[in-house]
């Protein structure tokens, strides 16, 4: 069994955890990078983890192209 088979794979897509509030726009804006890798590493729950960013968007902004990209990441893993 390879280390890839034993690792947990996180696929980041954005959302509330990867956003910050922008008062000038009066809405949440996605961060440039996900906070999940550093957060999960700090918990030390998994010996091995793989992190892939598909996109960082609010769920209301996810479209068909994003879903196709997500499916491709899942299939290629």
Phi and psi in degrees as a GROMACS rama.xvg file:
@    title "Ramachandran Plot"
@    xaxis  label "Phi"
@    yaxis  label "Psi"
@TYPE xy
-79.4299  164.94  UNK-2
-63.3434  -29.0231  UNK-3
-64.0408  -35.8542  UNK-4
-70.6859  -24.3167  UNK-5
-94.009  -12.836  UNK-6
-83.9678  151.816  UNK-7
-90.049  138.68  UNK-8
-111.453  117.433  UNK-9
-98.5604  128.473  UNK-10
-114.035  112.025  UNK-11
-86.331  135.805  UNK-12
-127.736  -1.3817  UNK-13
101.262  -140.944  UNK-14
93.7576  -165.326  UNK-15
-58.8549  -43.3405  UNK-16
-64.653  -26.7296  UNK-17
-108.756  34.0189  UNK-18
-132.671  164.432  UNK-19
-136.867  153.938  UNK-20
-82.0327  129.217  UNK-21
-109.389  104.868  UNK-22
-62.0669  -31.7785  UNK-23
-68.7762  -25.1915  UNK-24
-103.663  -8.23823  UNK-25
54.5328  42.315  UNK-26
-158.986  167.403  UNK-27
-80.3971  139.867  UNK-28
-122.883  131.531  UNK-29
-60.8964  142.725  UNK-30
-69.4531  164.81  UNK-31
-75.5561  -27.72  UNK-32
-135.057  154.52  UNK-33
-76.7848  145.29  UNK-34
-89.0903  -9.308  UNK-35
-62.2897  -45.7595  UNK-36
-56.2134  -48.344  UNK-37
-68.3404  -36.3514  UNK-38
-64.3975  -48.2892  UNK-39
-65.7079  -38.4173  UNK-40
-65.2213  -35.6011  UNK-41
-67.3702  -27.8533  UNK-42
-76.8299  -25.2746  UNK-43
55.8288  42.2906  UNK-44
-84.6813  -29.1268  UNK-45
-122.445  134.108  UNK-46
-67.4431  -41.0947  UNK-47
-129.617  132.516  UNK-48
-142.007  144.653  UNK-49
-117.527  135.198  UNK-50
-121.392  126.195  UNK-51
-128.161  128.976  UNK-52
-96.4673  116.159  UNK-53
-81.4761  -48.7004  UNK-54
-170.201  164.126  UNK-55
-125.413  94.083  UNK-56
-138.807  155.808  UNK-57
-67.364  144.218  UNK-58
-58.7143  -26.8429  UNK-59
-70.789  -16.3523  UNK-60
-102.096  0.956731  UNK-61
-78.2169  126.546  UNK-62
-116.634  -175.014  UNK-63
-60.0439  -40.9726  UNK-64
-61.356  -38.0332  UNK-65
-65.6733  -42.0681  UNK-66
-66.0265  -37.0901  UNK-67
-64.1131  -42.3369  UNK-68
-62.4692  -43.7337  UNK-69
-61.7506  -45.24  UNK-70
-61.6791  -39.4822  UNK-71
-63.3801  -42.1323  UNK-72
-61.0041  -45.1833  UNK-73
-64.2544  -45.1812  UNK-74
-65.0525  -35.655  UNK-75
-82.5874  -5.87554  UNK-76
